[in-house]
Amino acid sequence: MTALLEKAVSKAAALPDDQQDALASLLLDEIEDDARWDAAFAQSQDTLAALAAEAMAEHRAGETEDLDPDGLGRP
């Protein structure tokens, strides 16, 4: 365990039980969300590679436009 996590756990241990449980739920949810994202990205590499190849082919064929970041979100 890192020093920072030890410090956080120590401070959390001083909280009332209901706040400890709420904090624990948030932390566990975050860890589970990270695991789901990692799994989703690991399973989508072929799809992402195909989409990237398609985008590059469109760019080489002159079918894309330069992005104007100053014009984003404006009519």
Buried (B, 14 or more C-beta within 10 A) or exposed (E): EEEEEEEBEEEEEEEEEEEBEEBEEEBEEEEEEEEEEEEEEEEEEEEEEEEEEEEEEEEEEEEEEEEEEEEEEEE
